[in-house]
Amino acid sequence: MSSGQQARAQAAAITPGTLPQEREKPPADRLLALFDGHRLSPGQRRIAQYLIDHLTEAAFLSITELAERVGVSQPSVTRFASALGFSGYPALREVLQPMALSAVAGTPDSREQIRHNELQAAVDAEIENLENVRRLLADTNRVLEIGRDLAHSVPLTVLGLRISVSLAEYFAYAARRIHPDVRVVTRGGSVAYDALLQSRAAGGSWVIAFAMPRHANETLAALRAARSTGLRVVLITDPTLGPLVEEADVVLTAGTGSRLVFDSYAAPGMLSAALLQAMADADPERTQARLEQYEQVADQHGFFL
């Protein structure tokens, strides 16, 4: 008799398929798509981040005004536009302006959806984060490929420092039920480097890393250490552009809920669960055997009520 968790693993198996046609993405998603896949210099990342943070205003600035706001030269703005594949800044601005107008037209004020309760507003923001993860997971083939890579890495290292420790420990706790050797790294510095080096020496090929804001320098150092040992990196992080993404082979973004005093992580948690499902799908026989073994041990020792 399958346990409830076994049944869920079977019923929720991801079906490979083609990317479906979707409704037009929100302006923020379309803006991020412009930057996706491009290697940007530090100065260019500053320009990109300014556009993300001030889209409705920045889209109508002249090249001189934008350069002054960001604190870069006008040629830097031109090179930024060229790096994104545009003939120049005017061509980029022509693409940005419809996004800005769409963002203004779709504000909560115009839809009369302002919440009087700040807690409800925080939940609304998390729903939007989850919607973005839903769009990210539309390409099931990509999710399955990442799951296979993680499942076949023995050992598999899970990295999360500071605020990201809880996400790393959740992923590692669940992954141990379906994977034979999961190693979690929650301390930086030489401790992290030693663990990563040992993982690679033992035959590991991948690290899955969690990096939620505020991003720590020691997380960047750990990712660079992982790459230096020959490990490849899947990074789950928030949509903010930064140097962390340059140290990852695969980047998956999930927004954090930041409306309250402390951030919430519904979207990164959902993304983690999806990757765990993909790992389970990569080797169904191993998954079922390990879940059965776990249930037998749990029942034998009375772990649960």
Secondary structure as the mmCIF struct_conf table of DSSP 4:
data_model
#
loop_
_struct_conf.conf_type_id
_struct_conf.id
_struct_conf.beg_label_comp_id
_struct_conf.beg_label_asym_id
_struct_conf.beg_label_seq_id
_struct_conf.end_label_comp_id
_struct_conf.end_label_asym_id
_struct_conf.end_label_seq_id
HELX_RH_AL_P HELX_RH_AL_P1 GLY A 4 ALA A 11
TURN_TY1_P TURN_TY1_P1 ALA A 12 ALA A 12
HELX_LH_PP_P HELX_LH_PP_P1 ALA A 13 PRO A 16
HELX_LH_PP_P HELX_LH_PP_P2 THR A 18 GLN A 21
HELX_LH_PP_P HELX_LH_PP_P3 ARG A 23 PRO A 26
HELX_RH_AL_P HELX_RH_AL_P2 PRO A 27 PHE A 35
TURN_TY1_P TURN_TY1_P2 ASP A 36 GLY A 37
HELX_RH_AL_P HELX_RH_AL_P3 PRO A 42 ASP A 53
TURN_TY1_P TURN_TY1_P3 HIS A 54 HIS A 54
HELX_RH_AL_P HELX_RH_AL_P4 LEU A 55 ALA A 58
TURN_TY1_P TURN_TY1_P4 ALA A 59 PHE A 60
HELX_RH_AL_P HELX_RH_AL_P5 ILE A 63 VAL A 70
TURN_TY1_P TURN_TY1_P5 GLY A 71 GLY A 71
HELX_RH_AL_P HELX_RH_AL_P6 GLN A 74 ALA A 83
TURN_TY1_P TURN_TY1_P6 LEU A 84 GLY A 85
BEND BEND1 SER A 87 GLY A 88
HELX_RH_AL_P HELX_RH_AL_P7 TYR A 89 ALA A 105
TURN_TY1_P TURN_TY1_P7 GLY A 106 GLY A 106
BEND BEND2 THR A 107 THR A 107
HELX_RH_AL_P HELX_RH_AL_P8 PRO A 108 ARG A 111
TURN_TY1_P TURN_TY1_P8 GLU A 112 GLU A 112
BEND BEND3 HIS A 116 ASN A 117
HELX_RH_AL_P HELX_RH_AL_P9 GLU A 118 LEU A 136
TURN_TY1_P TURN_TY1_P9 LEU A 137 ALA A 138
HELX_RH_AL_P HELX_RH_AL_P10 THR A 140 HIS A 152
BEND BEND4 VAL A 154 PRO A 155
STRN STRN1 LEU A 156 GLY A 160
HELX_RH_3T_P HELX_RH_3T_P1 ARG A 162 SER A 164
HELX_RH_AL_P HELX_RH_AL_P11 VAL A 165 ALA A 175
TURN_TY1_P TURN_TY1_P10 ARG A 176 ILE A 178
BEND BEND5 PRO A 180 PRO A 180
STRN STRN2 VAL A 182 VAL A 185
HELX_RH_AL_P HELX_RH_AL_P12 GLY A 189 ALA A 201
TURN_TY1_P TURN_TY1_P11 ALA A 202 GLY A 203
STRN STRN3 TRP A 206 ALA A 211
HELX_LH_PP_P HELX_LH_PP_P4 MET A 212 MET A 212
BEND BEND6 PRO A 213 ARG A 214
HELX_LH_PP_P HELX_LH_PP_P5 HIS A 215 ALA A 216
HELX_RH_AL_P HELX_RH_AL_P13 ASN A 217 THR A 229
TURN_TY1_P TURN_TY1_P12 GLY A 230 GLY A 230
STRN STRN4 ARG A 232 THR A 237
BEND BEND7 PRO A 239 PRO A 239
HELX_RH_3T_P HELX_RH_3T_P2 PRO A 243 GLU A 247
BEND BEND8 ASP A 249 ASP A 249
STRN STRN5 VAL A 250 THR A 253
STRN STRN6 GLY A 257 GLY A 257
BEND BEND9 ARG A 259 PHE A 262
STRN STRN7 SER A 264 SER A 264
HELX_RH_AL_P HELX_RH_AL_P14 ALA A 266 ALA A 282
BEND BEND10 ASP A 283 ASP A 283
HELX_RH_AL_P HELX_RH_AL_P15 PRO A 284 HIS A 301
TURN_TY1_P TURN_TY1_P13 GLY A 302 GLY A 302
#
